[in-house]
Amino acid sequence: MQSEKNMAQNCEDEHKEINKEEVKKKKKQLGGIKTMPFILANEMCDRFAATGSHANMITYLTQKLNMPLVKASNTLSNFGGLSSFTPLAGALIADSFAGRFWTIIVGSIIYELGLVSIVVSAVLPQLRPLPCPTQENCEEASSLQLWPLYISLILTALGTGGLRPCLVTFAADQFDMSKSGIESRSWNFFNWHYFCMAMATLTALTVVVYIQDNVSWVWGYGIPAVAMGISIIFFLIGSPLYKKVKPGGSPLVRVAQVIVAAVRKNKIVAPADSGLLYENTELDASISSNGRLLHTDEFKWLDRAAVVTDEDKKDSTSPNLWRLATVHRVEELKSIIRVLPISAAGILVAASQAHGFVIPQARTMDRHISHSFQIPPASLSIFGVITVLVGVVLYERLFVPFARRFTGNPVGITCLQRMGIGFAVNIVATIVAALVEIKRKEVAAKHNLLDKPTPATPISVFWLVPQFCIHGVSEVFLSIGHIEFLYDQSPESMRSTAIALYSLVTSIGHYTGTFLVSSVHKYTGKERNWLPDRNLNRGRLENFYWLSSGIQFINLIYYVLCAWWYTYKPLEVVNDNMEGDVELAAGEVLSKPLYDCKGNGDIEHARDETH
């Protein structure tokens, strides 16, 4: 009888093992390079639509709605700030309960509604004031005429909140982003992801902007709307192939739990031996599939949250997470705290690029490529995009192997070094912009055109190209490095939220740019205002660029200090056993270089202890 029971039990165990193997095999079949056409199609159409609808928006506001230049610039900065703020909310929703897949779907639909609304505002003549070709004494659009446009901008901003923080992380989820997985690939995911986005931007800046300037605004806004609609369908078709990471619960709740637990134990002294702090592998399993975070000595006052007291021992089955946190959860909060000062350095860079004055500059210059063709002002951005496209390839194929010889780092330089170079290059771009503006006004003065903003000044618009190219070089280092840094150094369960920090930095930068432009416009005088409403020839835009360069230089010093003191997160080495559980690597505590973020840090073998 007993033997029959044992046989039945063995059969049941074997059946479970077979099921587990089938589940594991099925999981391995999901994701991978085969999902990229569907995911990247959605993201490229998003970038195509965003660039196509907003790159030339300042022209639409000033030429079609007769907005003053500074007001138009601030309007776009404010809505740009909103578009960069909503990704934080979208990331929290995705990481908490909705998951990245459904957040992308909902965000795409809302974004599409916004694009359709922009088309409607361009179609109806009742939503525009009378034309003003001379740009003097123009009748501005009324509030009633502006509200449909504002609603469309709000919808696109809300849709962006579901797309921007989730698309890049959802795409990265399809690959093995562990240390061994990254080092086994001959290509860098983030470099080539950015390359695809730049291709979409380039297409929008050439095709869509040309249509807006030379065909009609209806078609110019209609094409991005159609492209976005098609991308939603394409993204849904690929659904059966995707690896969909389950949300690990609200990261904000976990952060709050750690803080509350630490405050409750404010009179308790954390032990010198971190091995005495509370750990629970099973509790952290859903938020640490790539390995738990190991203890660090920074922000030790938070360690109190992981101190086990007599009251905590009363309930041995499940801990009260508002009183007791694991080391991993404490280190999640520490990781976020550590990346904040680094990310904050990007605020002033975003502020320096938020104004969009280069398009009105270009309109006053000779834009002829041939006798019959003029390049649209907004299309000048293609030179920056082309620089990014070429720069990513050169960075991957030439710079990394060259730098590797000196650093010994498999990916050339660290994320922080890459970002630092980007900050410095961006200052150079702003200095070049100031010098070009001085040259432009000298030519205007020479030809007695200072008081005539409408005729083109006989200076080629291609004088503006160097600053776009230098900005492109800055993006290759700064933007890609920043995104990769946030993805790698954030806790794995908070990656959408961490990527949203990049957008949040941009958002704050946009609002900072609005404040800077408004302040300069208000306090630099009315006769020779640095930023005049109509005639840039009588302004002092170069002084604004000099001011921006000085602010960025101070910001660079701040960044260098933050990067110097930054500590990379330590992560335990894990192995997948047959059941797919996380197995702690046995052995002593070791310290090795960390190249997950293309940088240096500590990978430590976890102790063979359980608590």
C-alpha positions as CSV (number, residue, x, y, z in Angstrom):
1,M,0.0,0.0,0.0
2,Q,2.8,2.3,1.0
3,S,4.7,1.5,-2.2
4,E,1.7,2.4,-4.3
5,K,1.4,5.7,-2.5
6,N,5.1,6.3,-3.1
7,M,4.7,5.4,-6.8
8,A,1.7,7.8,-7.1
9,Q,3.7,10.5,-5.4
10,N,6.7,10.0,-7.7
11,C,4.4,10.1,-10.8
12,E,2.9,13.3,-9.5
13,D,6.4,14.8,-8.9
14,E,7.5,13.8,-12.3
15,H,4.4,15.3,-13.9
16,K,5.1,18.6,-12.1
17,E,8.8,18.5,-13.2
18,I,7.6,18.0,-16.8
19,N,5.2,20.9,-16.5
20,K,7.9,23.1,-15.1
21,E,10.2,22.2,-17.9
22,E,7.5,22.9,-20.5
23,V,6.8,26.3,-18.9
24,K,10.5,27.1,-18.8
25,K,11.0,26.1,-22.4
26,K,8.0,28.2,-23.4
27,K,9.4,31.2,-21.6
28,K,12.7,30.8,-23.4
29,Q,10.9,30.9,-26.7
30,L,9.4,34.3,-25.9
31,G,11.2,37.5,-26.6
32,G,14.4,37.9,-28.5
33,I,15.3,39.6,-31.7
34,K,12.1,38.4,-33.5
35,T,10.0,40.8,-31.4
36,M,11.9,43.9,-32.4
37,P,10.1,44.6,-35.7
38,F,6.8,44.9,-33.8
39,I,8.1,46.9,-30.8
40,L,10.5,49.2,-32.8
41,A,7.7,49.8,-35.4
42,N,5.6,51.2,-32.6
43,E,8.4,53.3,-31.1
44,M,9.7,54.6,-34.4
45,C,6.1,55.7,-35.4
46,D,5.8,57.3,-32.0
47,R,9.0,59.2,-32.5
48,F,8.1,60.0,-36.2
49,A,4.7,61.3,-35.0
50,A,6.1,63.3,-32.1
51,T,8.8,64.9,-34.3
52,G,6.5,65.5,-37.2
53,S,3.9,67.2,-35.1
54,H,6.1,69.2,-32.9
55,A,9.4,70.0,-34.7
56,N,7.7,72.7,-36.8
57,M,5.1,73.7,-34.2
58,I,6.7,77.1,-33.4
59,T,6.2,78.0,-37.1
60,Y,2.6,77.0,-36.9
61,L,2.1,79.1,-33.8
62,T,3.9,82.2,-35.1
63,Q,2.9,82.1,-38.8
64,K,-0.6,80.6,-38.7
65,L,-1.9,81.6,-35.2
66,N,0.2,84.9,-35.1
67,M,1.6,84.2,-31.6
68,P,4.5,86.4,-30.4
69,L,7.8,84.6,-30.5
70,V,8.4,84.4,-26.8
71,K,4.9,83.4,-26.0
72,A,5.1,80.6,-28.7
73,S,8.4,79.4,-27.3
74,N,7.1,79.3,-23.7
75,T,3.9,77.5,-24.8
76,L,5.9,74.8,-26.4
77,S,8.3,74.6,-23.5
78,N,5.3,74.2,-21.1
79,F,3.7,71.5,-23.1
80,G,7.1,69.9,-23.6
81,G,7.5,69.9,-19.8
82,L,4.1,68.2,-19.4
83,S,5.0,65.6,-22.0
84,S,8.2,64.9,-20.1
85,F,6.4,64.8,-16.7
86,T,3.6,62.3,-17.5
87,P,6.0,59.4,-18.2
88,L,6.6,59.3,-14.4
89,A,2.9,58.6,-13.8
90,G,2.9,56.1,-16.7
91,A,6.0,54.3,-15.3
92,L,4.4,54.0,-11.8
93,I,1.2,52.6,-13.3
94,A,3.3,50.1,-15.4
95,D,5.5,49.0,-12.5
96,S,2.7,48.9,-10.0
97,F,-0.1,46.9,-11.6
98,A,-0.8,47.4,-15.3
99,G,2.5,46.1,-16.7
100,R,4.4,47.7,-19.6
101,F,2.5,46.0,-22.4
102,W,-1.0,47.4,-21.5
103,T,0.4,50.7,-20.5
104,I,1.9,51.0,-24.0
105,I,-1.4,50.1,-25.6
106,V,-3.4,52.6,-23.7
107,G,-0.8,55.3,-24.1
108,S,-0.7,54.7,-27.9
109,I,-4.5,55.1,-28.2
110,I,-4.5,58.4,-26.2
111,Y,-1.6,59.7,-28.3
112,E,-3.5,58.8,-31.5
113,L,-6.5,60.8,-30.3
114,G,-4.2,63.8,-29.7
115,L,-2.8,63.6,-33.2
116,V,-6.2,63.4,-34.7
117,S,-7.2,66.5,-32.7
118,I,-4.3,68.4,-34.1
119,V,-5.4,67.5,-37.6
120,V,-8.9,68.8,-36.8
121,S,-7.5,72.1,-35.5
122,A,-5.5,72.5,-38.8
123,V,-8.5,71.6,-41.0
124,L,-11.0,74.1,-39.6
125,P,-10.4,77.8,-40.7
126,Q,-12.5,79.0,-37.8
127,L,-9.7,77.9,-35.5
128,R,-7.2,80.4,-37.0
129,P,-7.0,84.2,-37.1
130,L,-6.6,86.2,-40.3
131,P,-3.2,85.7,-42.1
132,C,-0.5,88.2,-41.4
133,P,2.3,87.9,-44.0
134,T,4.2,91.1,-42.9
135,Q,4.4,89.9,-39.3
136,E,3.6,93.4,-38.1
137,N,0.5,94.4,-36.0
138,C,-0.9,90.9,-36.4
139,E,-4.2,89.8,-34.9
140,E,-3.4,86.9,-32.4
141,A,-5.5,83.8,-32.2
142,S,-8.3,84.1,-29.6
143,S,-8.6,81.8,-26.6
144,L,-11.5,80.1,-28.3
145,Q,-9.3,79.3,-31.3
146,L,-6.4,78.1,-29.1
147,W,-8.3,75.7,-26.9
148,P,-8.7,72.9,-29.5
149,L,-4.9,73.0,-30.0
150,Y,-4.3,73.0,-26.3
151,I,-6.5,70.0,-25.8
152,S,-4.7,68.1,-28.6
153,L,-1.3,68.9,-27.0
154,I,-2.6,67.7,-23.6
155,L,-3.8,64.4,-25.1
156,T,-0.4,63.8,-26.8
157,A,1.3,64.6,-23.5
158,L,-0.8,62.1,-21.7
159,G,-0.2,59.5,-24.4
160,T,3.5,60.1,-24.1
161,G,3.3,59.2,-20.5
162,G,2.4,55.6,-21.4
163,L,4.9,55.3,-24.2
164,R,8.2,56.9,-23.4
165,P,9.1,55.1,-20.1
166,C,7.8,51.7,-21.2
167,L,8.8,51.2,-24.8
168,V,12.6,51.1,-24.2
169,T,12.3,49.0,-21.1
170,F,9.8,46.6,-22.8
171,A,12.2,46.2,-25.7
172,A,15.1,45.6,-23.3
173,D,13.0,43.0,-21.5
174,Q,13.0,40.9,-24.6
175,F,16.7,40.3,-24.2
176,D,19.0,38.9,-21.5
177,M,20.2,42.1,-19.9
178,S,22.3,40.3,-17.2
179,K,26.0,40.8,-17.1
180,S,26.7,37.6,-19.0
181,G,24.0,38.3,-21.5
182,I,25.4,41.8,-22.2
183,E,29.0,40.7,-22.6
184,S,28.0,37.8,-24.9
185,R,26.5,40.2,-27.5
186,S,28.7,42.0,-30.0
187,W,26.3,45.0,-30.0
188,N,24.9,47.4,-27.5
189,F,21.1,47.4,-27.3
190,F,20.8,51.0,-26.2
191,N,23.1,52.3,-28.9
192,W,21.1,50.6,-31.7
193,H,17.8,51.4,-30.1
194,Y,18.7,55.1,-30.2
195,F,19.9,54.6,-33.8
196,C,16.4,53.5,-34.8
197,M,14.8,56.4,-33.0
198,A,17.1,58.8,-34.9
199,M,16.1,57.2,-38.2
200,A,12.5,57.9,-37.4
201,T,13.3,61.5,-36.4
202,L,15.3,62.0,-39.6
203,T,12.4,60.9,-41.7
204,A,10.0,63.2,-40.0
205,L,12.3,66.2,-40.2
206,T,12.7,65.7,-44.0
207,V,9.4,64.4,-45.2
208,V,6.8,65.8,-42.8
209,V,8.3,69.2,-42.2
210,Y,8.7,69.7,-46.0
211,I,5.0,68.9,-46.5
212,Q,4.0,71.3,-43.7
213,D,6.0,74.1,-45.2
214,N,5.2,73.5,-48.9
215,V,2.0,71.4,-49.2
216,S,-0.4,71.9,-46.3
217,W,-0.5,71.7,-42.5
218,V,-3.4,69.3,-42.8
219,W,-1.3,66.7,-44.6
220,G,1.7,67.6,-42.5
221,Y,-0.2,66.6,-39.3
222,G,-2.3,63.9,-41.0
223,I,0.6,61.7,-42.0
224,P,1.9,61.3,-38.4
225,A,-1.6,60.4,-37.2
226,V,-2.0,57.7,-39.8
227,A,1.5,56.3,-39.1
228,M,0.7,56.1,-35.4
229,G,-2.6,54.3,-36.0
230,I,-0.8,51.7,-38.2
231,S,1.9,51.2,-35.5
232,I,-0.7,50.3,-32.8
233,I,-2.1,47.5,-35.0
234,F,1.4,46.2,-35.8
235,F,2.3,46.2,-32.1
236,L,-0.8,44.2,-31.2
237,I,0.0,41.6,-33.9
238,G,3.3,40.8,-32.2
239,S,1.6,40.3,-28.8
240,P,2.0,36.4,-28.7
241,L,5.8,36.7,-29.1
242,Y,6.5,39.2,-26.3
243,K,8.1,38.4,-23.0
244,K,5.8,40.2,-20.6
245,V,7.4,40.9,-17.2
246,K,4.8,40.9,-14.4
247,P,4.7,44.1,-12.4
248,G,6.2,43.7,-8.9
249,G,3.8,46.0,-7.1
250,S,4.0,49.7,-6.5
251,P,7.6,50.9,-6.1
252,L,6.3,54.0,-4.3
253,V,4.6,51.8,-1.7
254,R,7.9,49.9,-1.1
255,V,9.8,53.1,-0.8
256,A,7.2,54.5,1.6
257,Q,7.4,51.2,3.6
258,V,11.2,51.5,4.0
259,I,11.0,55.1,5.1
260,V,8.2,54.5,7.6
261,A,10.0,51.4,9.0
262,A,13.2,53.4,9.4
263,V,11.4,56.3,11.1
264,R,9.6,54.0,13.5
265,K,13.0,52.6,14.6
266,N,14.7,55.9,14.7
267,K,16.1,55.2,18.2
268,I,17.5,51.8,17.2
269,V,21.2,51.6,16.2
270,A,21.8,49.5,13.1
271,P,24.4,46.7,13.8
272,A,27.9,47.0,12.5
273,D,27.6,43.5,11.0
274,S,25.2,43.8,8.0
275,G,24.7,40.0,8.2
276,L,22.4,40.6,11.1
277,L,19.9,42.7,9.0
278,Y,16.7,41.0,7.7
279,E,16.7,39.2,4.4
280,N,14.0,37.1,2.8
281,T,14.7,35.5,-0.5
282,E,11.1,34.3,-1.0
283,L,9.6,37.7,-0.2
284,D,11.9,39.5,-2.7
285,A,11.7,36.8,-5.4
286,S,9.3,38.7,-7.6
287,I,11.4,41.9,-7.5
288,S,14.9,40.4,-7.8
289,S,14.9,37.8,-10.6
290,N,18.4,39.0,-11.6
291,G,19.7,38.9,-8.1
292,R,19.1,40.8,-4.9
293,L,20.9,44.0,-4.1
294,L,23.6,43.6,-1.5
295,H,24.1,45.9,1.5
296,T,26.1,49.2,1.1
297,D,27.4,51.5,3.8
298,E,25.8,54.6,2.5
299,F,22.6,56.1,4.0
300,K,23.0,53.9,7.1
301,W,20.1,55.5,8.8
302,L,17.9,53.6,6.4
303,D,19.3,50.3,7.6
304,R,17.2,50.6,10.7
305,A,14.3,49.5,8.6
306,A,15.9,46.0,8.3
307,V,16.8,45.6,12.0
308,V,14.7,42.7,13.5
309,T,13.2,43.7,16.9
310,D,11.4,41.6,19.5
311,E,8.1,43.0,18.2
312,D,9.0,41.9,14.6
313,K,9.6,38.4,15.9
314,K,6.1,38.0,17.3
315,D,4.7,37.3,13.8
316,S,7.1,34.8,12.3
317,T,4.9,33.9,9.3
318,S,4.8,37.2,7.4
319,P,6.5,40.4,8.4
320,N,4.7,43.7,8.7
321,L,6.4,45.5,5.8
322,W,5.6,48.9,7.4
323,R,7.8,47.9,10.3
324,L,10.4,45.6,8.8
325,A,12.0,45.7,5.4
326,T,14.5,43.4,3.7
327,V,18.0,44.5,2.8
328,H,17.1,44.3,-0.8
329,R,14.2,46.8,-0.4
330,V,16.3,49.2,1.6
331,E,19.0,49.0,-1.1
332,E,16.3,49.7,-3.7
333,L,15.6,53.1,-2.0
334,K,19.4,53.7,-1.7
335,S,19.9,53.1,-5.4
336,I,17.2,55.6,-6.4
337,I,18.6,58.2,-4.0
338,R,22.1,57.7,-5.5
339,V,21.0,58.3,-9.1
340,L,19.0,61.4,-8.4
341,P,21.9,63.9,-8.2
342,I,23.4,62.5,-11.4
343,S,20.1,62.8,-13.3
344,A,19.5,66.3,-11.9
345,A,22.5,67.5,-13.8
346,G,20.6,67.0,-17.0
347,I,18.0,69.7,-16.1
348,L,20.0,72.7,-17.2
349,V,21.0,70.9,-20.4
350,A,17.3,70.4,-21.3
351,A,16.6,74.0,-20.3
352,S,19.3,75.3,-22.7
353,Q,17.7,73.4,-25.6
354,A,14.0,74.1,-24.9
355,H,13.6,77.5,-26.4
356,G,13.5,76.7,-30.2
357,F,14.9,80.1,-31.3
358,V,17.0,78.5,-34.0
359,I,14.0,78.1,-36.2
360,P,13.1,81.9,-36.2
361,Q,16.9,82.5,-36.8
362,A,16.8,80.2,-39.8
363,R,13.8,82.0,-41.3
364,T,15.8,85.3,-41.5
365,M,18.7,83.6,-43.4
366,D,19.2,82.4,-47.0
367,R,17.8,78.9,-47.1
368,H,18.2,78.2,-50.8
369,I,19.8,74.9,-51.8
370,S,19.1,75.6,-55.4
371,H,17.3,78.4,-57.3
372,S,13.9,76.7,-56.8
373,F,14.3,74.9,-53.5
374,Q,14.6,76.2,-49.9
375,I,15.2,74.0,-46.9
376,P,12.5,74.3,-44.3
377,P,13.9,75.9,-41.1
378,A,12.7,73.0,-38.9
379,S,14.5,70.5,-41.2
380,L,17.9,71.8,-40.2
381,S,17.6,69.4,-37.2
382,I,18.3,66.6,-39.7
383,F,22.0,67.5,-39.4
384,G,21.9,66.8,-35.7
385,V,20.1,63.5,-36.4
386,I,22.5,62.4,-39.1
387,T,25.3,63.2,-36.7
388,V,23.6,60.9,-34.1
389,L,23.2,58.1,-36.7
390,V,26.8,58.3,-37.8
391,G,28.0,58.9,-34.3
392,V,26.4,55.8,-32.9
393,V,28.0,53.6,-35.5
394,L,31.4,55.2,-35.0
395,Y,31.1,55.0,-31.2
396,E,30.3,51.3,-31.4
397,R,32.8,50.3,-34.0
398,L,35.7,52.7,-33.5
399,F,35.6,54.5,-30.2
400,V,34.8,51.5,-28.0
401,P,37.7,49.3,-29.3
402,F,40.1,52.3,-29.1
403,A,39.1,53.2,-25.5
404,R,39.1,49.6,-24.4
405,R,42.9,49.4,-25.0
406,F,43.5,52.0,-22.4
407,T,40.7,51.3,-19.9
408,G,40.4,47.5,-20.0
409,N,36.6,48.0,-19.9
410,P,34.8,45.8,-22.4
411,V,32.7,48.7,-23.5
412,G,35.3,51.4,-23.6
413,I,34.3,53.9,-20.9
414,T,31.8,54.0,-18.0
415,C,28.3,55.5,-18.3
416,L,29.4,58.4,-16.1
417,Q,32.4,59.2,-18.2
418,R,30.2,59.0,-21.3
419,M,27.7,61.4,-19.8
420,G,30.5,63.8,-18.7
421,I,31.8,64.0,-22.3
422,G,28.3,64.8,-23.4
423,F,27.9,67.6,-20.9
424,A,31.2,69.2,-22.1
425,V,30.4,68.9,-25.8
426,N,26.9,70.5,-25.2
427,I,28.7,73.6,-23.8
428,V,30.7,73.8,-27.0
429,A,27.5,73.7,-29.1
430,T,26.0,76.6,-27.2
431,I,29.2,78.7,-27.6
432,V,29.1,78.0,-31.4
433,A,25.5,79.1,-31.5
434,A,26.4,82.5,-29.9
435,L,29.2,83.1,-32.4
436,V,27.0,82.3,-35.4
437,E,24.3,84.7,-34.1
438,I,26.9,87.4,-33.9
439,K,27.9,86.7,-37.5
440,R,24.3,86.7,-38.7
441,K,23.6,90.1,-37.2
442,E,26.8,91.6,-38.6
443,V,25.7,90.6,-42.1
444,A,22.2,92.0,-41.5
445,A,23.7,95.3,-40.3
446,K,26.0,95.4,-43.3
447,H,23.0,95.1,-45.7
448,N,20.8,97.5,-43.7
449,L,18.3,94.7,-42.8
450,L,18.2,95.1,-39.0
451,D,14.8,96.7,-39.1
452,K,13.5,94.4,-41.9
453,P,12.9,90.9,-40.4
454,T,11.0,89.5,-43.4
455,P,13.6,89.7,-46.3
456,A,16.2,87.0,-46.0
457,T,19.6,88.1,-44.8
458,P,22.3,87.2,-47.4
459,I,24.0,84.7,-45.1
460,S,23.6,81.0,-45.7
461,V,21.4,79.1,-43.3
462,F,24.1,76.4,-43.3
463,W,26.1,78.5,-40.8
464,L,23.7,77.0,-38.3
465,V,24.7,73.4,-39.2
466,P,27.8,73.2,-36.9
467,Q,25.8,73.7,-33.7
468,F,23.3,71.0,-34.8
469,C,26.2,68.6,-35.5
470,I,27.9,69.3,-32.2
471,H,24.5,68.8,-30.4
472,G,24.3,65.5,-32.2
473,V,27.7,64.4,-30.8
474,S,26.5,65.5,-27.4
475,E,23.5,63.2,-27.7
476,V,25.6,60.2,-28.6
477,F,27.4,60.5,-25.3
478,L,25.0,62.2,-23.0
479,S,21.5,61.0,-23.9
480,I,22.3,57.3,-24.6
481,G,24.7,57.2,-21.6
482,H,22.0,58.7,-19.3
483,I,19.3,56.2,-20.4
484,E,21.7,53.2,-20.0
485,F,22.9,54.5,-16.6
486,L,19.3,54.7,-15.3
487,Y,18.3,51.3,-16.7
488,D,21.3,49.5,-15.2
489,Q,21.7,51.3,-11.9
490,S,18.0,51.3,-10.9
491,P,16.4,48.3,-9.1
492,E,15.1,45.9,-11.8
493,S,11.5,46.3,-10.5
494,M,11.7,50.1,-10.9
495,R,13.2,50.3,-14.3
496,S,10.2,51.9,-16.0
497,T,10.1,54.4,-13.2
498,A,13.8,55.0,-13.5
499,I,13.6,55.6,-17.2
500,A,10.8,58.1,-16.5
501,L,13.4,60.0,-14.4
502,Y,15.0,60.9,-17.7
503,S,11.7,62.4,-18.9
504,L,11.2,64.0,-15.6
505,V,14.6,65.7,-15.9
506,T,13.6,66.9,-19.3
507,S,10.3,68.1,-17.9
508,I,11.9,70.2,-15.2
509,G,14.4,71.4,-17.8
510,H,11.5,72.7,-20.0
511,Y,9.9,74.6,-17.2
512,T,13.4,75.9,-16.2
513,G,13.9,77.0,-19.8
514,T,10.5,78.8,-19.7
515,F,11.5,80.6,-16.5
516,L,14.9,81.5,-18.0
517,V,13.4,82.8,-21.2
518,S,10.6,84.8,-19.4
519,S,13.1,86.3,-17.0
520,V,15.5,87.3,-19.7
521,H,12.7,88.8,-21.8
522,K,11.3,90.7,-18.8
523,Y,14.5,92.1,-17.3
524,T,16.7,92.9,-20.4
525,G,15.0,96.1,-21.4
526,K,12.5,97.0,-24.1
527,E,14.6,98.8,-26.6
528,R,17.4,96.2,-27.0
529,N,15.7,93.2,-25.4
530,W,17.7,90.1,-25.7
531,L,14.7,88.1,-26.8
532,P,12.3,90.4,-28.8
533,D,8.8,89.3,-29.8
534,R,9.1,89.9,-33.5
535,N,12.4,91.1,-34.8
536,L,15.4,89.0,-33.8
537,N,17.7,91.3,-35.7
538,R,17.2,93.9,-33.0
539,G,17.6,91.4,-30.2
540,R,20.7,90.1,-28.4
541,L,20.2,86.4,-28.7
542,E,23.9,85.8,-28.5
543,N,23.9,87.2,-24.9
544,F,21.3,84.6,-24.0
545,Y,23.5,81.9,-25.5
546,W,26.5,83.2,-23.5
547,L,24.4,83.1,-20.3
548,S,23.3,79.6,-21.1
549,S,27.0,78.5,-21.7
550,G,28.0,79.9,-18.3
551,I,25.2,78.1,-16.5
552,Q,26.1,74.9,-18.2
553,F,29.7,75.2,-17.2
554,I,28.8,75.5,-13.5
555,N,26.5,72.5,-14.1
556,L,29.4,70.5,-15.5
557,I,31.4,71.1,-12.3
558,Y,28.5,70.0,-10.2
559,Y,28.2,66.8,-12.3
560,V,31.9,65.9,-12.1
561,L,31.6,66.2,-8.3
562,C,28.5,63.9,-8.2
563,A,30.1,61.4,-10.5
564,W,33.3,61.3,-8.5
565,W,31.4,60.3,-5.3
566,Y,28.9,57.9,-7.0
567,T,28.8,54.3,-5.8
568,Y,27.6,51.6,-8.2
569,K,25.0,49.2,-6.9
570,P,26.4,45.8,-5.7
571,L,24.4,42.8,-7.0
572,E,24.6,39.2,-6.0
573,V,25.6,36.5,-8.5
574,V,22.7,34.2,-9.2
575,N,22.2,30.9,-11.1
576,D,19.0,29.5,-12.5
577,N,18.4,25.9,-11.3
578,M,16.0,23.5,-12.9
579,E,13.0,25.0,-11.1
580,G,13.8,28.4,-12.3
581,D,14.4,29.6,-8.7
582,V,17.2,32.0,-7.8
583,E,20.1,30.2,-6.2
584,L,22.7,32.1,-4.2
585,A,26.2,31.6,-5.3
586,A,28.2,29.9,-2.6
587,G,31.5,31.2,-1.5
588,E,33.2,34.1,0.2
589,V,32.5,37.7,-0.5
590,L,34.4,38.9,-3.5
591,S,34.6,42.2,-5.3
592,K,34.8,42.4,-9.1
593,P,34.4,45.0,-11.9
594,L,30.8,45.6,-12.9
595,Y,30.3,46.1,-16.6
596,D,26.5,45.8,-16.7
597,C,26.3,49.6,-16.9
598,K,29.5,49.7,-19.0
599,G,31.1,50.9,-15.8
600,N,32.9,49.9,-12.6
601,G,31.3,48.7,-9.5
602,D,31.2,45.6,-7.3
603,I,29.7,42.3,-8.1
604,E,29.8,40.3,-4.9
605,H,29.1,36.6,-4.3
606,A,26.3,36.3,-1.8
607,R,26.9,34.8,1.5
608,D,25.8,31.2,2.0
609,E,23.6,32.3,4.9
610,T,19.8,32.5,5.3
611,H,18.0,34.6,7.8
